[in-house]
Amino acid sequence: MPTFSDKAIQFFLGLNNNFALPHPVRIINPYQDERVQKVVQIFFKKFFDDSNERTFIFGINPGRFGGGLTGICFTDPAALRDYCGIENDLGTKKELSSKFIYKIIELYGGAEKFYSKYYLTALFPLPVLSNTKNFNYYDNPSLLQILKPHLEGSFLSQIGFGAKKETAFCLGNKNYKYLKEMNDKHKYFVTIKALHHPRYIMQYRLKYIKNYITEYLKNFQ
């Protein structure tokens, strides 16, 4: 019987980015890189090699310096080494969202404990860029219409890994709108709770970071 890790690895390594997109938007696929393929397999086998259900936490779409480099959502190459114990040659970039998330993970009790209970992902699983900058899947109406079927497909595929039905968390208030829309249609999660996105916290609300850390940990505990 396939494990959580088996399903996740098959899903991510099978993704493609063949989309007709409005200029200057583009989608990159880190899973075409053999180094990323190796990292993804090591990560999921290390933390998810079982058939246990987990509480899902949905981000928007991966950033170019986090999941865009490693293939692991909210995990930059430094976090992959320092907190997950996975050596890699994917660079030394650090991402604001990753820094916040791994602060939470450390305070929760470390990566092994956290990932035994939670699965961090993105509603759209591939990095989206406009020119060379991060871009949200919902920031362009034309792009949103192109990607909507893929958002739904990603949602259904990922909950099939082994999602607990009681509660899911959504990072970002705009992201919540589209996650709720899909959940209303498929009636999977009983409750979806929205939390402020790590990037927003780190970029605009840094002086209140302790309050946000408390909020996250209260919800996750």
Secondary structure by P-SEA (a helix, b strand, c coil): cccaaaaaaaaaaaccccccccccbbbbbccccaaaaaaaaaaaaacccccbbbbbbbcccccccccccccccccccccccccccccccccccccaaaaaaaaaaaaaccaaaaaacbbbbbcccbbbbcccccccccccaaaaaaaaaaaaaaaaaaaaccccccbbbbccaaaaaaaaaaaaacccccbbbbcccaaaaacccccaaaaaaaaaaaaac
